[in-house]
Amino acid sequence: MEELANLIRSIPDFPKKGILFRDITTLLKDGDGFRRAVEIIASRYRNADIEKVVCIEARGFLLGGPVAYELGCGVVPVRKPGKLPAATERQTYQLEYGTDAIEVHRDGIEQDERVLIVDDLLATGGTARAAVDLVEKLGGKVVSCAFLIELTGLKGRNLLDNYDVFSVINYE
């Protein structure tokens, strides 16, 4: 995974002082790197009978769509409130200072469907956990959560401790 990690740009003090932002746009613009990242995730789940890939706004869309295509299954977007046009289910989650929420179409997941959740980054785990909760509210079965990057020092995996979690690249 080192060759993929080398394609990710690190930007200090973004979006605020003290944060080291991992910018995946440099990996995405590299055709071979992008293809390899999608293949790594998709290959892990090729025999897992995934029926839907749930991808989290916004960079999760860039990975989740191609992974769903490779797996031959549907893709379901999870978005910030008010962005989806049909009836939605909402899940709130804690931020460092306050709360946020995400939504999914109520008809996006059917009872007992096998779901893979895909996002670009696992940090504190709040958004990913909210996505898991949404899938389960709709009756889906979360097979795994897959991320391009995991910031292991933030221990987001702890919020997903009852689920399989896969990360392509790990940073402290």
C-alpha positions in Angstrom: 0.0 0.0 0.0 3.0 2.2 0.2 2.8 3.1 -3.5 -0.7 4.4 -2.9 0.3 6.2 0.3 2.9 8.0 -1.7 0.2 9.4 -4.0 -1.6 11.1 -1.1 -0.7 14.7 -0.4 -0.3 15.8 3.2 -1.3 19.4 3.9 -0.4 20.8 7.4 -2.8 23.1 9.2 -5.8 22.5 7.0 -8.6 23.1 7.6 -7.3 24.6 10.8 -4.0 24.8 12.7 -2.8 21.5 14.1 -4.6 19.3 11.5 -2.6 17.3 9.0 -5.0 16.9 6.1 -4.7 13.8 3.9 -5.6 15.0 0.4 -6.7 12.1 -1.8 -7.2 14.3 -4.9 -3.6 13.5 -5.8 -4.3 9.8 -5.8 -7.6 10.2 -7.7 -5.9 12.1 -10.5 -3.4 9.3 -11.0 -5.3 6.7 -13.2 -3.2 3.7 -12.1 -3.3 4.7 -8.4 -7.1 5.3 -8.5 -7.7 2.0 -10.3 -5.5 0.2 -7.8 -7.3 1.6 -4.8 -10.7 0.6 -6.2 -9.4 -2.9 -7.1 -7.9 -3.4 -3.6 -11.3 -2.6 -2.0 -13.4 -4.5 -4.5 -11.2 -7.6 -4.5 -11.7 -8.0 -0.8 -15.5 -8.2 -1.2 -15.8 -10.0 -4.5 -17.1 -13.2 -2.9 -19.0 -11.5 -0.1 -22.4 -11.4 -1.9 -22.6 -7.6 -1.4 -26.0 -6.3 -2.7 -25.5 -2.6 -2.1 -22.6 -0.2 -1.5 -23.5 2.7 0.7 -21.1 5.6 0.1 -20.8 8.6 2.3 -20.8 12.2 0.9 -18.7 13.4 -0.7 -15.4 11.7 -1.3 -16.9 8.4 -0.5 -18.9 8.7 -3.7 -15.7 8.8 -5.7 -14.7 5.4 -4.3 -18.0 3.7 -3.6 -19.4 4.1 -7.1 -16.5 2.3 -8.8 -16.4 -0.3 -6.1 -20.1 -1.0 -6.6 -19.5 -1.2 -10.4 -16.7 -3.7 -9.9 -18.9 -5.8 -7.6 -21.9 -5.6 -9.9 -24.2 -4.2 -7.2 -26.2 -1.1 -6.5 -24.9 2.0 -5.0 -26.7 4.1 -2.4 -25.6 7.6 -1.5 -25.6 8.9 2.1 -25.8 12.7 2.2 -26.1 15.7 4.4 -29.7 16.6 5.4 -31.9 18.1 2.7 -29.9 16.9 -0.3 -32.0 13.8 -1.2 -35.3 14.4 -3.0 -37.4 11.4 -1.8 -38.4 10.3 1.7 -35.3 9.9 3.9 -34.2 8.4 7.1 -31.9 10.6 9.3 -29.2 9.7 11.8 -27.5 12.3 14.0 -24.0 11.9 15.4 -21.7 13.7 17.8 -18.9 16.0 16.6 -16.2 17.5 18.8 -18.4 20.5 19.4 -22.1 19.7 18.7 -23.9 17.3 16.4 -24.3 16.7 12.7 -26.6 14.4 10.7 -26.7 12.3 7.5 -29.6 10.9 5.5 -30.4 8.1 3.1 -33.4 7.4 1.0 -35.8 5.1 2.9 -36.1 2.9 -0.2 -32.3 2.7 -0.7 -31.8 -0.5 1.4 -34.2 -3.4 1.5 -34.7 -5.9 4.4 -31.7 -8.2 4.9 -29.7 -6.7 2.0 -26.0 -7.3 2.4 -24.3 -3.9 2.5 -20.7 -2.6 2.2 -20.2 0.9 3.5 -17.4 2.8 1.7 -15.8 6.2 2.5 -12.5 7.8 1.9 -11.4 8.3 5.5 -12.0 6.8 8.9 -11.1 9.4 11.6 -13.2 9.6 14.8 -15.8 7.2 13.4 -18.9 9.2 14.0 -20.0 9.5 10.4 -19.2 5.9 9.6 -21.2 4.7 12.7 -24.1 6.9 11.7 -24.1 5.2 8.3 -24.1 1.8 9.9 -27.0 2.8 12.1 -28.9 4.1 9.0 -28.4 0.8 7.2 -29.6 -1.2 10.2 -32.7 1.1 10.7 -33.7 0.2 7.1 -33.2 -3.5 7.8 -29.9 -4.0 6.0 -27.0 -6.1 7.2 -23.6 -4.4 7.3 -21.1 -6.8 6.0 -18.1 -4.5 6.4 -16.9 -0.9 6.3 -14.1 -0.1 3.9 -12.0 3.0 3.9 -9.1 4.3 1.7 -7.4 5.8 4.7 -7.6 5.2 8.4 -6.2 7.7 11.0 -5.5 5.0 13.6 -4.6 7.5 16.3 -8.1 8.8 16.4 -9.5 5.4 17.2 -12.6 5.6 15.0 -12.5 1.9 14.6 -13.7 1.7 18.3 -17.2 3.0 17.2 -17.3 0.1 14.7 -16.0 -2.6 17.1 -18.8 -5.1 16.2 -18.2 -4.8 12.5 -15.5 -5.8 10.0 -13.4 -2.8 9.2 -10.9 -2.6 6.3 -8.6 0.2 5.5 -6.2 0.3 2.5 -3.8 2.9 4.1 -3.1 3.6 7.8 -1.6 6.7 9.2 -1.0 7.3 12.9 
